[in-house]
Amino acid sequence: MKSFGPTQWLFSAKLFVAAMFAYALSVRMGLPQSYWSIVTCCVVMNPMTGAVLSKAIYRFVGTICAGICALAITGVFSHAPVLIIILAGLLSTCAFGWAILDRMPRAYGFQLYGVTLLLIVLVGIDHPEQMFDSAFARICEIGVGIFCCTVIDSIIAPRSMAPIIKGRLNGWLKDMSTWIDDVLHLHGSESKFIHDRRRTVADIISMSMMAAQLRYDPLIDHWQRQCIVAIQERLLRLMPLLSAIEIRLSALPPDKRAALSSQLTLHASAQGFGHVAADTISPSRISKLDHVSLSPWDRLISMGLVELVAKTADLWIEVKKIEAVLDDPKTARKSLKWRILEARELPLQPDFYMARRVAGGMLLAYIVLMMIWWLTGWGQGANAIVMGLVALAFFGGMDEAGHAIAAFARFTSLGLAVAAFLNYVLLPHAQDFVTFVLVMGLVMLPLGVWAASNPFAVLLLAIALSNINLQATYTPWDFGTFLDVCSGTLLGICIGYFCIGLVRHMGSARVARRLMQLEREDIIDLTRHATLQSRESYVSRALDRDASMFVRIPGSSQLEDPGGRLLVWMLVGDCVASIRYTSQWFGGEVRDASESLLAQIRNECEMNTPWRPSLKVLAKIDSALLAAWRVPYEKVSPLMEGLISLRLVLFVGAPEWRPTS
């Protein structure tokens, strides 16, 4: 059984104090639905201060925008309530869909915009003349809850994300140091290291999701945030370099591979380049590695290794420099300071496919529930619509959306049972504010402890408190009305569950296959056009997809790269982009051979079956290498490096290329 510690109890106490103050202030202000202030505290409060402030701002902005929008469409279409309902459904669906596209914390603002718009418009559709009062009251009630939450969290033991972020940063640097050490010692083919690397990619990319909350953390200043983002940016740039080094080392014959690996390891720096203690790394020293005993093909591979290791060393040393100035910007040199301030967090890629599917499910659920409301005239029709769309908005984009919505339904049922217990057992005994606080504490404190670690418990608490008809004075619904409310809530969720099942497939494996399809489509686009900027953008997307696949199915054999190599398809795309970009500098045989190779790759990738490169691709790579071989290496080296890497990635174990062939 899970035990709860002081941190969870502190969170629960802060939530309870904020909720009681919000309720008292709301009653003092004469707001009509004071329980919304309590519900707002439940959903805004977070163990981390930065998360509280970010959610507070996004929720308040979303609520204000929804109120303004509700008044606008009601004012324009006041004589056509059907149009008001249709517009409210379309606007809220668009907002929910946009929230799925935006994978940052600000997506919460779009979600709350959609929810608030539906609550204001649908509940007040029979009395449009009271829409302004309803919208104003809702904004005030939510504003009171937000105000009390932020004040109480700031006064009572505010908790910064700084220790967590710095702990993660130390973990990233340790993992990357281990990765470098594994590559230099040729451990890359072992499954444990493959799993660890995927986890490292996922952990580092998750920083982008936290970046927005760091802006609101009072104990993390702008300089520290920029240093963390700059380190993340450089660590992500290290990953394809390390994978390329690993592939080149593994392509050499065993005796030459071991000798070259030893020489590369010997030059690892004492500044933290791997786990080896030696002198400061220098590209000029690496360039003196012995190539005399190598064949022309092996020499080309090792020359590329020299450049890759030099780039890796430069990046890693800069990472360590940024780490050293993290807490004191005065110690940073001017050039390094500018590079840190120019760093930008990795943009997480929107999932347009999922947004379209979930939005389609929302529209379908909206239409079905609207028809039920219209045909029956049921008083809880509006409640059913809101709950159905809420279920899809918060859980419809998950891989296992059906399971998540079913879990939401179970917790909602439990929340309604708690509401019944409050309605008809506890609250009738509350004769004044003191006894009211005692009664609420019996329910909110233990549930708040659970909510500190379980998001569904937060929803349970919010559902329970939004169904007790708590105004300035407690006036319970008769039991029949309460059952009617429960029926509307659960019916809406059930309709949402069935509608999402009609418009999209469930399962992590399906999502992973779709991500692999996106990878292939990106490679097809890169065969047509590529620039340095588009190449970097592609690498970011590929890393994001790789992290997403690891999170969905960690360690799954179907997601491991061909030959057990990590990030191999990202390397294919990187090589294709490099060939596309550099081949435009040449004409004649070099340009023709490169174009023929890219066309062959494009044609094979466009087939519906999973791409397995044919021997025609190998032949065209060799032809392009031969054409480039006839040009002085200094002029053609970027193109040559792309061709060599592509050959090594796609054709593991193929006979070595010979320039005389």
C-alpha positions as CSV (number, residue, x, y, z in Angstrom):
1,M,0.0,0.0,0.0
2,K,1.3,3.4,-0.9
3,S,2.3,5.6,2.0
4,F,2.0,9.4,1.9
5,G,4.7,11.6,3.4
6,P,5.0,15.2,4.7
7,T,5.2,16.6,1.1
8,Q,1.7,15.2,0.2
9,W,0.2,16.4,3.5
10,L,1.7,19.9,3.1
11,F,0.1,20.1,-0.4
12,S,-3.2,18.9,1.0
13,A,-3.1,21.5,3.8
14,K,-2.3,24.3,1.4
15,L,-5.1,23.3,-0.9
16,F,-7.6,23.1,1.9
17,V,-6.6,26.5,3.4
18,A,-6.7,28.2,-0.1
19,A,-10.2,26.6,-0.8
20,M,-11.7,27.8,2.5
21,F,-10.3,31.3,2.1
22,A,-11.6,31.4,-1.5
23,Y,-15.1,30.2,-0.4
24,A,-15.2,32.8,2.4
25,L,-14.1,35.6,0.1
26,S,-16.6,34.5,-2.6
27,V,-19.4,34.6,-0.2
28,R,-18.4,38.0,1.1
29,M,-18.4,39.3,-2.5
30,G,-21.9,37.9,-3.0
31,L,-21.0,35.7,-5.9
32,P,-23.9,33.3,-6.9
33,Q,-21.9,30.0,-7.2
34,S,-19.3,30.1,-4.6
35,Y,-18.3,26.5,-5.0
36,W,-16.6,27.4,-8.2
37,S,-13.9,29.2,-6.2
38,I,-13.3,25.9,-4.3
39,V,-13.2,23.9,-7.5
40,T,-10.7,26.3,-9.0
41,C,-8.4,25.9,-6.1
42,C,-8.5,22.1,-6.5
43,V,-7.4,22.2,-10.2
44,V,-4.9,25.1,-9.9
45,M,-3.0,24.0,-6.8
46,N,0.2,22.1,-7.5
47,P,3.1,20.9,-5.4
48,M,5.4,23.2,-7.4
49,T,5.0,27.0,-7.2
50,G,6.0,27.6,-10.8
51,A,3.2,25.2,-11.9
52,V,0.7,27.0,-9.7
53,L,1.5,30.3,-11.3
54,S,1.5,29.1,-14.8
55,K,-1.8,27.2,-14.4
56,A,-3.3,30.3,-12.7
57,I,-2.4,32.6,-15.6
58,Y,-3.5,30.2,-18.3
59,R,-6.8,29.4,-16.6
60,F,-7.6,33.0,-15.9
61,V,-6.8,34.1,-19.5
62,G,-8.8,31.2,-20.9
63,T,-11.7,32.1,-18.7
64,I,-11.7,35.8,-19.6
65,C,-11.5,35.0,-23.4
66,A,-14.3,32.5,-23.1
67,G,-16.5,35.1,-21.3
68,I,-15.9,37.7,-23.9
69,C,-16.5,35.3,-26.7
70,A,-19.7,34.0,-25.1
71,L,-21.0,37.6,-24.8
72,A,-20.0,38.4,-28.4
73,I,-21.8,35.5,-30.0
74,T,-24.8,35.9,-27.8
75,G,-25.1,39.6,-28.6
76,V,-24.8,38.9,-32.4
77,F,-27.2,35.9,-32.5
78,S,-29.5,36.6,-29.6
79,H,-32.5,35.8,-31.7
80,A,-31.1,32.5,-33.0
81,P,-30.2,30.3,-30.1
82,V,-29.5,27.3,-32.4
83,L,-26.7,29.3,-34.1
84,I,-25.4,30.2,-30.6
85,I,-25.2,26.6,-29.7
86,I,-23.6,25.6,-33.0
87,L,-21.0,28.4,-32.8
88,A,-20.2,27.5,-29.2
89,G,-19.7,23.9,-30.1
90,L,-17.4,24.7,-33.1
91,L,-15.3,27.3,-31.1
92,S,-14.9,25.0,-28.1
93,T,-13.9,22.1,-30.4
94,C,-11.3,24.2,-32.2
95,A,-9.9,25.3,-28.8
96,F,-9.7,21.7,-27.6
97,G,-8.1,20.6,-30.8
98,W,-5.5,23.4,-30.5
99,A,-4.8,22.3,-27.0
100,I,-3.8,18.9,-28.4
101,L,-1.5,20.5,-31.0
102,D,0.2,22.7,-28.3
103,R,2.1,20.2,-26.2
104,M,3.3,22.9,-23.8
105,P,1.6,23.8,-20.4
106,R,-0.2,26.7,-22.1
107,A,-2.5,24.1,-23.7
108,Y,-4.3,24.3,-20.4
109,G,-5.5,27.8,-21.3
110,F,-7.1,26.5,-24.5
111,Q,-8.8,23.7,-22.6
112,L,-10.3,26.0,-20.0
113,Y,-11.4,28.4,-22.8
114,G,-13.5,25.6,-24.3
115,V,-14.9,24.3,-21.0
116,T,-15.9,27.8,-19.8
117,L,-17.4,28.8,-23.1
118,L,-19.7,25.7,-23.0
119,L,-20.6,26.3,-19.3
120,I,-21.6,29.9,-19.9
121,V,-23.4,29.5,-23.2
122,L,-25.2,26.1,-22.8
123,V,-26.3,26.6,-19.2
124,G,-27.6,30.1,-20.0
125,I,-29.0,29.5,-23.4
126,D,-32.6,29.8,-22.1
127,H,-31.9,33.2,-20.6
128,P,-29.5,35.1,-22.9
129,E,-30.4,38.4,-21.2
130,Q,-28.6,37.1,-18.1
131,M,-25.5,36.0,-20.1
132,F,-23.4,39.0,-19.0
133,D,-24.1,38.4,-15.3
134,S,-23.3,34.7,-15.7
135,A,-20.0,35.4,-17.5
136,F,-19.0,38.1,-15.1
137,A,-19.8,35.9,-12.1
138,R,-17.9,33.0,-13.5
139,I,-14.8,35.1,-14.1
140,C,-15.0,36.5,-10.6
141,E,-15.4,33.1,-9.0
142,I,-12.5,31.6,-10.8
143,G,-10.5,34.7,-10.2
144,V,-11.0,34.5,-6.5
145,G,-9.9,30.8,-6.5
146,I,-6.8,31.7,-8.5
147,F,-6.0,34.6,-6.2
148,C,-6.3,32.6,-3.0
149,C,-4.3,29.7,-4.5
150,T,-1.3,31.8,-5.6
151,V,-1.3,33.8,-2.3
152,I,-1.4,30.8,0.0
153,D,1.2,28.9,-2.1
154,S,3.5,31.9,-2.0
155,I,3.1,32.2,1.8
156,I,3.1,28.6,3.0
157,A,6.3,26.8,2.0
158,P,6.6,27.7,-1.7
159,R,8.4,24.9,-3.5
160,S,10.7,25.8,-6.3
161,M,11.5,23.5,-9.2
162,A,15.2,24.5,-9.0
163,P,16.4,21.4,-7.0
164,I,14.5,19.1,-9.3
165,I,15.8,20.8,-12.5
166,K,19.4,20.8,-11.2
167,G,19.0,17.1,-10.2
168,R,17.8,16.3,-13.7
169,L,20.6,18.3,-15.2
170,N,23.2,16.3,-13.2
171,G,21.5,13.2,-14.4
172,W,21.6,14.3,-18.1
173,L,25.3,15.1,-17.9
174,K,26.0,11.8,-16.2
175,D,24.0,9.9,-18.8
176,M,25.7,11.7,-21.7
177,S,29.1,11.1,-20.2
178,T,28.2,7.4,-19.9
179,W,27.0,7.5,-23.5
180,I,30.3,9.0,-24.7
181,D,32.2,6.3,-22.7
182,D,30.1,3.5,-24.2
183,V,30.7,4.8,-27.8
184,L,34.5,5.0,-27.2
185,H,34.6,1.6,-25.7
186,L,32.3,0.0,-28.3
187,H,29.5,-0.9,-26.0
188,G,26.8,0.4,-28.3
189,S,25.4,-2.9,-29.5
190,E,24.3,-4.1,-26.0
191,S,20.6,-3.9,-25.4
192,K,21.0,-2.3,-22.0
193,F,22.9,0.6,-23.5
194,I,20.3,1.0,-26.3
195,H,17.5,1.2,-23.7
196,D,19.5,3.7,-21.6
197,R,20.1,6.0,-24.5
198,R,16.5,6.1,-25.5
199,R,15.7,7.0,-21.9
200,T,18.3,9.7,-22.0
201,V,16.7,11.2,-25.2
202,A,13.2,11.1,-23.6
203,D,14.5,12.7,-20.4
204,I,16.3,15.6,-22.1
205,I,13.4,16.3,-24.5
206,S,11.0,16.4,-21.5
207,M,12.8,19.6,-20.5
208,S,10.9,21.5,-23.2
209,M,7.6,20.7,-21.5
210,M,8.9,22.2,-18.3
211,A,10.4,25.3,-19.8
212,A,7.1,27.3,-19.7
213,Q,6.7,26.6,-16.0
214,L,10.3,27.7,-15.3
215,R,9.3,31.2,-16.4
216,Y,7.0,31.4,-13.5
217,D,9.2,29.9,-10.8
218,P,10.4,32.8,-8.5
219,L,13.5,31.0,-7.5
220,I,14.8,30.3,-11.1
221,D,16.0,33.5,-12.8
222,H,16.2,34.1,-16.5
223,W,20.0,33.4,-16.6
224,Q,19.6,29.9,-15.0
225,R,16.7,29.1,-17.3
226,Q,18.8,30.1,-20.3
227,C,21.7,28.0,-19.1
228,I,19.5,24.9,-18.7
229,V,18.0,25.5,-22.2
230,A,21.5,26.0,-23.7
231,I,22.7,22.8,-22.2
232,Q,19.6,20.9,-23.5
233,E,20.2,22.3,-26.9
234,R,23.9,21.1,-27.0
235,L,23.1,17.7,-25.5
236,L,20.5,17.2,-28.3
237,R,23.1,18.2,-30.9
238,L,25.5,15.6,-29.4
239,M,23.2,12.7,-29.9
240,P,23.5,12.4,-33.7
241,L,27.2,13.0,-33.5
242,L,27.7,10.1,-31.0
243,S,25.5,7.8,-33.1
244,A,27.5,8.6,-36.2
245,I,30.8,7.9,-34.3
246,E,29.5,4.6,-33.1
247,I,28.4,3.5,-36.6
248,R,31.8,4.4,-38.1
249,L,33.7,2.6,-35.4
250,S,31.6,-0.5,-35.7
251,A,32.2,-0.5,-39.5
252,L,36.0,-0.9,-39.1
253,P,37.6,-4.3,-39.0
254,P,37.9,-5.6,-35.4
255,D,41.6,-5.1,-35.0
256,K,41.6,-1.6,-36.6
257,R,38.5,-0.7,-34.7
258,A,40.1,-1.5,-31.4
259,A,43.3,0.4,-32.2
260,L,41.4,3.5,-33.4
261,S,39.1,3.3,-30.4
262,S,42.0,3.2,-28.1
263,Q,43.6,6.2,-29.7
264,L,40.3,8.2,-29.5
265,T,39.9,7.2,-25.9
266,L,43.5,8.3,-25.1
267,H,42.6,11.8,-26.2
268,A,39.5,12.1,-24.0
269,S,39.7,15.2,-21.8
270,A,39.9,15.5,-18.1
271,Q,37.1,18.1,-18.4
272,G,34.6,15.4,-18.5
273,F,34.7,14.0,-22.0
274,G,33.7,10.4,-21.2
275,H,35.0,8.7,-18.0
276,V,38.6,8.8,-19.0
277,A,41.1,11.1,-17.3
278,A,43.6,12.4,-19.8
279,D,44.8,15.7,-21.2
280,T,42.6,18.4,-22.6
281,I,41.1,17.3,-25.9
282,S,42.3,19.1,-29.0
283,P,41.1,18.6,-32.6
284,S,44.7,19.1,-33.8
285,R,45.9,16.2,-31.6
286,I,43.1,14.0,-32.8
287,S,44.1,14.7,-36.4
288,K,47.4,13.1,-35.8
289,L,45.9,9.6,-35.4
290,D,47.7,7.0,-37.3
291,H,46.1,6.1,-40.6
292,V,49.0,4.4,-42.3
293,S,47.8,0.8,-41.7
294,L,44.3,1.6,-43.0
295,S,42.8,0.8,-46.4
296,P,41.4,3.7,-48.5
297,W,37.8,3.0,-47.3
298,D,38.9,2.6,-43.7
299,R,40.9,5.8,-44.0
300,L,37.9,7.7,-45.2
301,I,35.9,6.3,-42.3
302,S,38.6,7.3,-39.8
303,M,39.0,10.8,-41.3
304,G,35.3,11.3,-40.7
305,L,35.8,10.1,-37.1
306,V,38.4,12.7,-36.5
307,E,36.0,15.5,-37.5
308,L,33.0,14.0,-35.6
309,V,35.1,13.5,-32.4
310,A,36.4,17.1,-32.7
311,K,32.8,18.4,-33.0
312,T,31.7,16.2,-30.1
313,A,34.5,17.4,-27.9
314,D,33.8,21.1,-28.7
315,L,30.1,20.7,-27.8
316,W,30.8,18.7,-24.6
317,I,33.4,21.2,-23.4
318,E,31.0,24.0,-23.9
319,V,28.3,22.1,-22.0
320,K,30.7,21.9,-19.0
321,K,31.5,25.6,-19.3
322,I,27.8,26.5,-19.2
323,E,27.4,24.2,-16.2
324,A,30.2,26.1,-14.5
325,V,28.6,29.5,-14.9
326,L,25.0,28.3,-14.2
327,D,24.8,30.1,-10.8
328,D,26.9,33.1,-11.6
329,P,26.6,34.9,-15.0
330,K,29.5,37.2,-14.0
331,T,32.0,34.3,-14.5
332,A,30.9,33.7,-18.1
333,R,32.9,35.2,-20.9
334,K,31.1,37.6,-23.1
335,S,31.0,35.3,-26.2
336,L,29.7,32.4,-24.1
337,K,27.1,34.6,-22.4
338,W,25.7,35.7,-25.8
339,R,25.5,32.1,-27.0
340,I,23.7,31.1,-23.8
341,L,21.2,34.0,-24.1
342,E,20.5,33.1,-27.7
343,A,19.5,29.5,-26.9
344,R,16.0,28.4,-27.5
345,E,14.2,25.4,-26.1
346,L,13.4,22.5,-28.4
347,P,9.9,23.1,-30.0
348,L,7.8,20.0,-29.6
349,Q,6.1,18.9,-32.8
350,P,2.3,19.2,-33.1
351,D,0.3,16.1,-33.9
352,F,-2.1,17.2,-36.5
353,Y,-3.4,13.7,-37.2
354,M,-4.4,13.3,-33.5
355,A,-5.9,16.7,-33.3
356,R,-8.1,16.1,-36.3
357,R,-9.3,12.8,-35.0
358,V,-10.1,14.0,-31.5
359,A,-11.8,17.1,-32.9
360,G,-13.9,14.9,-35.1
361,G,-14.8,12.8,-32.1
362,M,-15.8,15.9,-30.2
363,L,-18.0,17.2,-33.0
364,L,-19.7,13.8,-33.2
365,A,-20.3,13.6,-29.5
366,Y,-21.5,17.2,-29.5
367,I,-24.0,16.5,-32.3
368,V,-25.3,13.3,-30.6
369,L,-25.7,14.9,-27.2
370,M,-27.3,18.0,-28.7
371,M,-29.9,15.8,-30.5
372,I,-30.7,14.0,-27.2
373,W,-31.1,17.3,-25.5
374,W,-33.3,18.7,-28.3
375,L,-35.5,15.6,-28.7
376,T,-36.0,15.0,-25.0
377,G,-35.9,18.5,-23.5
378,W,-33.9,17.0,-20.7
379,G,-32.8,19.5,-18.1
380,Q,-29.4,17.9,-17.8
381,G,-28.7,18.0,-21.5
382,A,-26.2,20.9,-21.2
383,N,-24.4,19.1,-18.3
384,A,-24.1,15.9,-20.4
385,I,-22.6,17.9,-23.3
386,V,-20.1,19.6,-21.1
387,M,-18.9,16.4,-19.5
388,G,-18.7,14.5,-22.8
389,L,-16.5,17.1,-24.3
390,V,-14.4,17.5,-21.2
391,A,-13.7,13.8,-21.2
392,L,-12.5,14.0,-24.8
393,A,-10.6,17.2,-24.3
394,F,-8.5,15.9,-21.5
395,F,-8.2,12.2,-22.5
396,G,-9.1,11.8,-26.1
397,G,-5.6,12.5,-27.3
398,M,-4.0,9.7,-25.2
399,D,-2.8,6.5,-26.9
400,E,-5.2,4.4,-24.8
401,A,-8.0,7.0,-24.8
402,G,-10.7,4.4,-24.2
403,H,-9.0,3.2,-21.1
404,A,-8.3,6.7,-19.9
405,I,-11.9,7.8,-20.4
406,A,-13.2,4.7,-18.7
407,A,-10.9,5.5,-15.7
408,F,-12.3,9.0,-15.8
409,A,-15.8,7.6,-15.6
410,R,-14.9,5.4,-12.6
411,F,-13.4,8.3,-10.8
412,T,-16.3,10.5,-11.7
413,S,-18.7,7.9,-10.2
414,L,-16.6,7.9,-7.1
415,G,-16.7,11.7,-7.0
416,L,-20.4,11.7,-7.3
417,A,-20.6,9.2,-4.4
418,V,-18.4,11.6,-2.3
419,A,-20.8,14.4,-3.4
420,A,-23.8,12.4,-2.1
421,F,-22.0,11.8,1.2
422,L,-21.3,15.5,1.5
423,N,-24.8,16.5,0.4
424,Y,-26.9,14.3,2.6
425,V,-24.7,13.2,5.5
426,L,-22.0,15.8,6.4
427,L,-23.1,19.2,5.2
428,P,-26.6,19.2,6.9
429,H,-24.7,19.2,10.2
430,A,-22.7,22.4,9.3
431,Q,-24.5,25.2,11.1
432,D,-21.8,27.9,10.8
433,F,-18.5,28.6,9.1
434,V,-16.5,26.8,11.7
435,T,-18.4,23.5,11.4
436,F,-18.5,23.9,7.7
437,V,-14.7,24.0,7.7
438,L,-14.5,21.0,9.9
439,V,-16.9,19.0,7.6
440,M,-15.0,20.0,4.5
441,G,-11.7,19.1,6.1
442,L,-12.9,15.5,6.7
443,V,-13.3,15.1,2.9
444,M,-10.8,17.5,1.4
445,L,-7.7,16.7,3.5
446,P,-7.4,13.0,2.8
447,L,-8.4,13.4,-0.9
448,G,-5.9,16.2,-1.2
449,V,-3.1,14.0,0.0
450,W,-4.1,11.5,-2.7
451,A,-4.4,14.3,-5.3
452,A,-0.7,15.3,-4.7
453,S,0.4,12.2,-6.7
454,N,-2.7,11.2,-8.7
455,P,-4.2,13.5,-11.3
456,F,-7.4,11.5,-11.3
457,A,-7.8,12.2,-7.6
458,V,-7.8,15.9,-8.5
459,L,-10.7,15.3,-10.9
460,L,-12.5,13.2,-8.3
461,L,-12.3,16.1,-5.8
462,A,-13.4,18.7,-8.4
463,I,-16.4,16.5,-9.5
464,A,-17.4,16.0,-5.9
465,L,-17.2,19.7,-5.0
466,S,-19.0,20.9,-8.1
467,N,-22.0,18.8,-7.4
468,I,-23.0,19.9,-3.9
469,N,-25.0,23.0,-4.8
470,L,-22.9,25.1,-2.4
471,Q,-23.9,28.7,-2.4
472,A,-23.6,31.3,0.3
473,T,-25.9,29.1,2.3
474,Y,-26.1,25.4,1.7
475,T,-29.3,24.3,0.1
476,P,-29.1,20.6,-1.0
477,W,-30.9,19.4,-4.1
478,D,-33.7,16.9,-3.5
479,F,-32.4,13.4,-4.1
480,G,-34.2,13.0,-7.4
481,T,-32.5,16.1,-8.8
482,F,-29.1,14.9,-7.7
483,L,-29.7,11.5,-9.4
484,D,-30.6,13.5,-12.5
485,V,-27.4,15.4,-12.4
486,C,-25.4,12.2,-11.9
487,S,-27.2,10.6,-14.9
488,G,-26.3,13.6,-17.2
489,T,-22.7,13.6,-16.1
490,L,-22.2,9.8,-16.7
491,L,-24.2,9.8,-19.9
492,G,-22.0,12.6,-21.4
493,I,-18.8,10.6,-20.6
494,C,-20.2,7.4,-22.0
495,I,-21.2,9.1,-25.3
496,G,-17.7,10.6,-25.5
497,Y,-16.2,7.2,-25.0
498,F,-18.1,5.6,-27.8
499,C,-17.6,8.6,-30.2
500,I,-13.8,8.6,-29.8
501,G,-13.8,4.9,-30.5
502,L,-15.5,5.5,-33.8
503,V,-13.0,8.1,-35.1
504,R,-9.6,6.8,-34.1
505,H,-7.6,3.7,-33.4
506,M,-6.3,3.1,-29.9
507,G,-3.0,1.7,-28.7
508,S,0.6,2.8,-28.3
509,A,1.8,0.4,-31.1
510,R,-0.4,2.2,-33.6
511,V,0.8,5.6,-32.6
512,A,4.4,4.3,-32.8
513,R,3.8,3.0,-36.4
514,R,2.4,6.4,-37.3
515,L,5.4,8.1,-36.0
516,M,7.6,5.9,-38.1
517,Q,5.5,6.8,-41.1
518,L,6.1,10.5,-40.3
519,E,9.8,9.7,-40.2
520,R,9.7,8.2,-43.7
521,E,7.7,11.2,-45.0
522,D,10.3,13.6,-43.7
523,I,13.0,11.6,-45.4
524,I,11.1,11.8,-48.7
525,D,10.8,15.6,-48.3
526,L,14.5,15.9,-47.6
527,T,15.3,14.1,-50.9
528,R,13.6,17.0,-52.7
529,H,14.8,20.0,-50.7
530,A,17.1,20.6,-47.8
531,T,18.9,23.5,-46.2
532,L,21.0,23.8,-43.0
533,Q,17.9,25.1,-41.2
534,S,15.6,22.3,-42.5
535,R,18.2,19.8,-41.6
536,E,18.4,21.0,-38.0
537,S,14.6,21.1,-37.8
538,Y,14.4,17.5,-39.0
539,V,16.9,16.3,-36.4
540,S,14.8,18.0,-33.7
541,R,11.6,16.3,-35.0
542,A,13.3,12.9,-35.2
543,L,14.6,13.2,-31.7
544,D,11.2,14.2,-30.5
545,R,9.6,11.2,-32.2
546,D,12.3,8.8,-30.9
547,A,11.6,10.1,-27.3
548,S,7.8,9.7,-27.9
549,M,8.3,6.1,-29.0
550,F,10.4,5.2,-26.0
551,V,7.9,6.7,-23.6
552,R,5.1,4.7,-25.3
553,I,6.8,1.3,-25.6
554,P,10.2,1.3,-23.7
555,G,12.5,-1.5,-24.8
556,S,10.1,-2.9,-27.4
557,S,11.9,-4.9,-30.0
558,Q,9.7,-3.5,-32.8
559,L,10.9,0.0,-32.1
560,E,14.6,-0.8,-32.0
561,D,16.6,0.4,-35.0
562,P,17.8,-2.1,-37.6
563,G,20.9,-3.8,-36.4
564,G,20.2,-2.7,-32.9
565,R,21.5,0.8,-33.6
566,L,20.0,3.8,-31.8
567,L,18.5,6.6,-33.8
568,V,19.4,5.0,-37.1
569,W,16.6,6.5,-39.1
570,M,17.4,9.9,-37.8
571,L,20.9,9.4,-39.2
572,V,19.5,8.3,-42.5
573,G,17.5,11.5,-42.7
574,D,20.5,13.6,-41.6
575,C,22.6,12.0,-44.3
576,V,20.0,12.5,-47.0
577,A,19.7,16.2,-46.0
578,S,23.4,16.6,-46.1
579,I,23.7,15.0,-49.5
580,R,20.7,17.1,-50.8
581,Y,22.2,20.3,-49.4
582,T,25.9,19.8,-50.5
583,S,25.3,18.3,-53.9
584,Q,23.9,21.6,-55.2
585,W,27.4,23.0,-55.0
586,F,28.6,20.7,-57.8
587,G,27.7,20.0,-61.4
588,G,28.4,17.2,-63.9
589,E,28.9,13.7,-62.7
590,V,28.8,14.4,-59.0
591,R,25.5,16.3,-59.2
592,D,24.0,13.6,-61.5
593,A,25.0,10.7,-59.3
594,S,23.7,12.4,-56.2
595,E,20.4,13.2,-57.8
596,S,20.0,9.7,-59.0
597,L,20.7,8.4,-55.5
598,L,18.2,10.7,-53.9
599,A,15.6,9.8,-56.5
600,Q,16.1,6.1,-55.8
601,I,15.7,6.6,-52.1
602,R,12.6,8.7,-52.7
603,N,11.0,6.1,-55.0
604,E,11.6,3.3,-52.5
605,C,10.3,5.3,-49.5
606,E,7.1,6.2,-51.3
607,M,6.1,2.5,-51.5
608,N,3.4,1.6,-49.0
609,T,5.4,-1.2,-47.5
610,P,8.0,-0.5,-44.8
611,W,11.2,0.7,-46.5
612,R,14.0,-1.8,-46.8
613,P,16.7,-0.3,-49.0
614,S,17.5,-2.3,-52.1
615,L,20.9,-3.1,-53.6
616,K,20.1,-0.4,-56.2
617,V,20.5,2.2,-53.4
618,L,23.9,0.6,-52.5
619,A,25.0,0.7,-56.2
620,K,24.0,4.4,-56.5
621,I,25.7,5.3,-53.3
622,D,28.9,3.7,-54.6
623,S,28.5,5.5,-57.9
624,A,28.1,8.8,-56.1
625,L,31.2,8.0,-54.0
626,L,33.2,7.2,-57.1
627,A,32.2,10.5,-58.7
628,A,33.1,12.5,-55.5
629,W,36.4,10.5,-55.2
630,R,37.6,12.1,-58.4
631,V,37.2,15.6,-56.9
632,P,39.8,16.9,-54.4
633,Y,38.7,15.8,-50.9
634,E,38.9,19.3,-49.4
635,K,36.2,20.5,-51.9
636,V,33.9,17.5,-51.6
637,S,34.4,16.4,-48.0
638,P,30.9,17.4,-46.7
639,L,29.2,15.5,-49.6
640,M,31.6,12.6,-49.1
641,E,30.9,12.4,-45.4
642,G,27.1,12.2,-46.1
643,L,27.5,9.4,-48.6
644,I,29.9,7.4,-46.4
645,S,27.5,7.7,-43.4
646,L,24.5,6.8,-45.5
647,R,26.3,3.7,-46.8
648,L,27.3,2.6,-43.3
649,V,23.8,3.2,-41.8
650,L,21.8,1.5,-44.5
651,F,24.1,-1.4,-45.4
652,V,25.7,-2.8,-42.3
653,G,28.2,-5.5,-43.1
654,A,28.3,-4.7,-46.8
655,P,31.7,-5.2,-48.5
656,E,33.9,-2.1,-48.2
657,W,33.8,0.4,-51.0
658,R,36.8,0.5,-53.3
659,P,37.6,3.6,-55.3
660,T,38.8,1.5,-58.3
661,S,35.5,-0.3,-58.7
